[in-house]
Amino acid sequence: MADTSPADGIDLPLLHRLLDVDEDDGPRVLVRQSRMVSSALVPLVMSVAGRAGVPLGSGSRDELARARGRVDEYRRIAADCRRFFGARMVKGPSLARLYPRGLVRSMSDLDLVAPDEGALWDATAYLADRYELEEMDVAVFGDPIRHLVVAPYWAAADPLLDRPLHVDLSTFAFCGDLESVPLRTTLPLHQTVADLLSLAEERFQRPFNAKDVLDTALLLHDPRLTAAGLCEAAAEYLLAPELQELIDFGKENSGLFGSMADDLIASLGRPADDERARRAACVGPRAQGVAARLAHGGLPVHGMRLRWAHPRRAWRSARLRPGPQGSTLLLTPVADYLLVADSLVQEDLYEAAHAEAERLAAEEASTEPSPSVVPAAGRPAS
């Protein structure tokens, strides 16, 4: 491992190389290019520029202040959800703490893994109580052995300029590629390993970028990390090819990676080849339709929100109900949904599903006990 921290090498020349911007173009072009890569990268570029003595105007200073506030808010949410509901964060604030003081490693969203479905809904209800939610996305994997992703989001401090704050709560650690790499339910106990594998998992959604290089270099500097242990975890979690690509990409595009990266690239060769061979043998037809996907268990069924529900404090899990025209409804402690396998549904089906959800809610309200005797399901006092 390198004798000096990679944090010492985070400067404007490095960012110019990572973002493929000629140094003669200056920091303004660098900021503009960073916006095209990731909105979360922009505050880091601005803060590096400020540290280098580049004058920051009122707009830049305000954007940095909002980014710091966003990180602080996510940090508070992560701490509350861990304390009250046992949820673990990956990436996000866990990575931001590794950056030098004064540099702002922002984030678009916050990823939390809940220990079970009850804890997931308790955390979701907690966020719904605390913030005015704009929307809440839901995806269901399988039934009756079910996993979920719930993604509430709400307006940022400057809604015209910044993306909404967004928390991804899930009952599993890694989603996979929805084809040959299945859900993996638990996170590694070692936080650095969990963060590194979560970065590698991002490759199923997008190419690696400059922010991934910086994050990975800082994580690999953890003195508790060993190449053998990380390779073993990558193989166990079916992520050896992605981790190998991530480290290769970082080493090729920066000078931040020390001997640990060389050891990892060599050690990951065999498990990465084995994993690619395993995947090639697993590819088959994709399940179609809501019922088939729920039965398959590895493909998501998404929820189209029908209505917000009065928080059902006693519920420890969501409930599936038959809907109109052979559809399926998902009733949750916070909102009710029409489950869909496609992005578009017929308007008459949506309206019929909405009416059925309202009917079920009215039926439920007529038979539920008085709110004074409904338990709070372990949620903190407001």
KALIN-V676043 format. One record per residue. RES is the residue in three letters. PSI is psi as a letter, one per 20 degrees, with the letter a starting at -180 (999 if undefined). D_CENTER is the distance of its C-alpha to the mean C-alpha in whole Angstrom. Layout:
RES | PSI | D_CENTER
RES | PSI | D_CENTER
This chain:
MET | q | 29
ALA | q | 30
ASP | h | 32
THR | q | 30
SER | q | 27
PRO | h | 25
ALA | h | 24
ASP | h | 28
GLY | j | 27
ILE | o | 25
ASP | r | 27
LEU | g | 28
PRO | h | 30
LEU | g | 27
LEU | h | 24
HIS | g | 27
ARG | g | 27
LEU | h | 23
LEU | j | 23
ASP | l | 27
VAL | p | 29
ASP | p | 32
GLU | h | 33
ASP | i | 36
ASP | h | 34
GLY | r | 33
PRO | h | 30
ARG | g | 30
VAL | h | 29
LEU | g | 26
VAL | g | 24
ARG | g | 25
GLN | h | 24
SER | h | 20
ARG | h | 20
MET | h | 20
VAL | g | 17
SER | p | 14
SER | h | 15
ALA | i | 13
LEU | h | 16
VAL | g | 19
PRO | h | 19
LEU | g | 19
VAL | g | 22
MET | g | 24
SER | h | 24
VAL | g | 25
ALA | g | 28
GLY | g | 29
ARG | h | 29
ALA | i | 32
GLY | j | 34
VAL | p | 33
PRO | p | 34
LEU | p | 31
GLY | a | 32
SER | h | 31
GLY | g | 28
SER | g | 27
ARG | g | 27
ASP | h | 26
GLU | h | 23
LEU | g | 22
ALA | g | 23
ARG | h | 20
ALA | g | 18
ARG | g | 19
GLY | h | 19
ARG | g | 15
VAL | g | 14
ASP | g | 17
GLU | g | 16
TYR | h | 12
ARG | g | 14
ARG | g | 16
ILE | g | 14
ALA | g | 12
ALA | g | 16
ASP | g | 17
CYS | h | 15
ARG | g | 16
ARG | g | 19
PHE | h | 20
PHE | j | 18
GLY | k | 17
ALA | q | 13
ARG | q | 12
MET | q | 9
VAL | q | 8
LYS | b | 8
GLY | c | 9
PRO | h | 12
SER | h | 13
LEU | h | 13
ALA | h | 15
ARG | i | 17
LEU | i | 19
TYR | q | 20
PRO | q | 23
ARG | p | 24
GLY | h | 25
LEU | p | 22
VAL | o | 19
ARG | n | 16
SER | a | 14
MET | q | 10
SER | g | 9
ASP | r | 6
LEU | p | 6
ASP | p | 4
LEU | p | 7
VAL | o | 9
ALA | q | 12
PRO | h | 16
ASP | r | 17
GLU | h | 17
GLY | g | 19
ALA | h | 17
LEU | g | 14
TRP | h | 17
ASP | g | 18
ALA | h | 15
THR | g | 15
ALA | h | 19
TYR | g | 18
LEU | h | 16
ALA | h | 18
ASP | h | 21
ARG | h | 20
TYR | q | 19
GLU | n | 20
LEU | p | 18
GLU | h | 18
GLU | r | 16
MET | o | 14
ASP | q | 13
VAL | q | 13
ALA | p | 13
VAL | p | 16
PHE | o | 16
GLY | q | 20
ASP | p | 23
PRO | i | 24
ILE | o | 22
ARG | q | 19
HIS | q | 15
LEU | q | 13
VAL | p | 10
VAL | p | 11
ALA | n | 9
PRO | q | 12
TYR | q | 13
TRP | r | 16
ALA | q | 18
ALA | r | 17
ALA | h | 21
ASP | n | 22
PRO | h | 21
LEU | h | 23
LEU | h | 21
ASP | q | 18
ARG | q | 15
PRO | q | 14
LEU | q | 12
HIS | p | 9
VAL | p | 7
ASP | o | 5
LEU | p | 8
SER | r | 9
THR | j | 12
PHE | r | 11
ALA | g | 10
PHE | p | 10
CYS | h | 10
GLY | a | 13
ASP | j | 15
LEU | j | 16
GLU | e | 19
SER | i | 21
VAL | o | 18
PRO | r | 17
LEU | q | 14
ARG | p | 15
THR | h | 14
THR | q | 15
LEU | q | 13
PRO | q | 16
LEU | h | 18
HIS | o | 18
GLN | h | 15
THR | g | 16
VAL | g | 16
ALA | g | 13
ASP | g | 11
LEU | g | 13
LEU | h | 13
SER | h | 9
LEU | g | 10
ALA | h | 12
GLU | h | 10
GLU | h | 9
ARG | h | 13
PHE | i | 13
GLN | h | 11
ARG | r | 13
PRO | q | 16
PHE | q | 15
ASN | a | 16
ALA | g | 18
LYS | h | 15
ASP | h | 14
VAL | g | 18
LEU | g | 18
ASP | g | 15
THR | g | 17
ALA | g | 20
LEU | g | 19
LEU | h | 18
LEU | i | 21
HIS | i | 23
ASP | o | 22
PRO | i | 26
ARG | i | 25
LEU | q | 23
THR | q | 26
ALA | g | 25
ALA | g | 27
GLY | h | 24
LEU | h | 21
CYS | g | 23
GLU | g | 23
ALA | g | 20
ALA | g | 19
ALA | g | 22
GLU | h | 21
TYR | j | 17
LEU | k | 18
LEU | j | 17
ALA | g | 20
PRO | g | 20
GLU | g | 17
LEU | g | 17
GLN | g | 21
GLU | g | 20
LEU | g | 18
ILE | h | 21
ASP | g | 23
PHE | g | 22
GLY | g | 21
LYS | h | 25
GLU | h | 26
ASN | j | 25
SER | r | 25
GLY | k | 28
LEU | i | 25
PHE | p | 25
GLY | b | 28
SER | h | 30
MET | h | 27
ALA | g | 25
ASP | g | 29
ASP | g | 29
LEU | g | 25
ILE | g | 26
ALA | g | 29
SER | h | 28
LEU | i | 25
GLY | g | 28
ARG | g | 29
PRO | h | 26
ALA | g | 24
ASP | g | 27
ASP | g | 27
GLU | h | 24
ARG | g | 25
ALA | g | 28
ARG | g | 26
ARG | g | 24
ALA | h | 27
ALA | i | 29
CYS | i | 26
VAL | p | 25
GLY | a | 27
PRO | q | 27
ARG | p | 24
ALA | q | 25
GLN | q | 26
GLY | q | 25
VAL | g | 24
ALA | g | 26
ALA | h | 26
ARG | g | 22
LEU | h | 22
ALA | h | 25
HIS | g | 23
GLY | h | 20
GLY | i | 18
LEU | p | 18
PRO | q | 16
VAL | p | 18
HIS | q | 16
GLY | p | 18
MET | o | 20
ARG | p | 21
LEU | g | 24
ARG | q | 25
TRP | q | 23
ALA | q | 25
HIS | p | 27
PRO | p | 24
ARG | n | 26
ARG | h | 26
ALA | i | 27
TRP | p | 25
ARG | i | 23
SER | q | 21
ALA | r | 21
ARG | p | 24
LEU | p | 25
ARG | q | 28
PRO | q | 30
GLY | r | 30
PRO | q | 33
GLN | k | 34
GLY | j | 32
SER | r | 29
THR | p | 26
LEU | q | 25
LEU | o | 22
LEU | p | 23
THR | r | 21
PRO | i | 22
VAL | h | 20
ALA | r | 21
ASP | q | 23
TYR | q | 22
LEU | p | 23
LEU | p | 22
VAL | q | 22
ALA | i | 21
ASP | r | 22
SER | i | 21
LEU | q | 24
VAL | q | 27
GLN | q | 30
GLU | h | 31
ASP | h | 34
LEU | g | 31
TYR | g | 29
GLU | g | 31
ALA | h | 33
ALA | h | 30
HIS | g | 29
ALA | h | 33
GLU | h | 32
ALA | g | 29
GLU | g | 31
ARG | g | 34
LEU | h | 32
ALA | g | 31
ALA | h | 35
GLU | g | 36
GLU | g | 33
ALA | h | 35
SER | i | 38
THR | i | 38
GLU | q | 35
PRO | r | 37
SER | p | 37
PRO | h | 34
SER | i | 36
VAL | j | 36
VAL | p | 32
PRO | q | 30
ALA | j | 27
ALA | k | 25
GLY | j | 25
ARG | q | 23
PRO | q | 24
ALA | q | 27
SER | 999 | 27
